[in-house]
Amino acid sequence: MFAHGGATGIVGDRMNGMMDMAQSVKTLSQSFAGGAFDPAVVRQAARVIEGHAGETMLQLFPEGSLDSPSVATPEIWTNWTEFSRLAIRLRQLAAELVAAADRDGSPPAPAPVVSGPEAPGDMWASLDERALLGLKPQPRVSTRATETPAEIGPSPQALFAEITDACASCHAAFREAN
C-alpha cells in the first residue's frame, strides 16, 4: 500500500498511520462540533488513534528513516525522549477518550450514600420495633453523587483538545514545515 507521495516501506507505513490518525481527528472534530455526539463514532475514532500511537508509532521511526517523501526531521532522534513522551501521551489520551465516550461525557447517575449508626452492615437490625417507632436513629440516605467530576475524569471534548495539542506539539517539533 502506498502512502501519500508514493512512500513505501517503513516510511509508507508510518505515513499511512498518520493519515489514519488525521482522518480520525477530522471525524472527532466533526463529531464534537454540534455539541451532542455519537459515543460509538468517538470510540471508533479514538481507538484508531490509540492503535497507531505509543509504542506502535515509535517502532515506525528507526533512527535515520528520512527517505523521501518523509516529512520527519532528524530532531526526532536527537530528542527521542520528548518524541517518545508525546507518542505515549497520545496513546494514553486516546485510551482515556475511549473510556470517556463510554460514559457519554456525562457523570454517572448519583448513587445513594448511606451513613449513620446502621449503615449497610446489617440492614435487618434497623427493622426492629424501636426503629419502626422512630426511637432508634436510622441511616441517612442522600442522593449526593459519590464521585466528584475530578474523579470521573475529563470530558470527551477536553480529551480531544489535549489530543490535538499533543499532535500540534509533535508536528511543531519533529515535522518539516510545509
Steps between C-alpha positions, in 0.01 A plus 500: 500500500631845409483798733473851365793587275553135409681415824567132560659292772518632852455861386185397313373305801538795734355745247197273460463490879524878518235534228272262693545708815443825307172358365399402854578852627283639221219260595529600866502869412179457303347287776560761769408801283128467567521454877330160527699212358465132417706307757554211255655735240724658764607159634588372153703809406679498837586130458662575163720766663575271794600221261749716309648697794740402777738209443340425163598845377846486654580173320435676168781749562827307488792741515571676172181393319466824306453362149299726274213587521534486881434830673663385825799700621826369653395666829292188566817307579691783668203555732365143515388542862259781412381328182433182700321693774265661245431168322424321827290792628297492178422132557400566862271785398336288229439218751348752742278630218371147434402475868351850505287423195370191680359723770367732229676799649261523790548393860343177618164518674531589866514200727339508842740577780411328826642623828411473866507238773328227298673549163513200263658247739173345627190659350273244673600644837336830406163330458443451873210656692703791632608588149145476363371726778770755430672445833821369347716712265464390139760510226489822302475461123619774274485524122829689489725355230773282643749620239609853436568618143874473568457131585291441189766644272517755222219534249541347154526852358782590741685180412461574130652845558795335676540256209514781246746688724725191515487465121576870447793488746650199327458649153651832608807329644554202270342565159624706209308821446295502183 
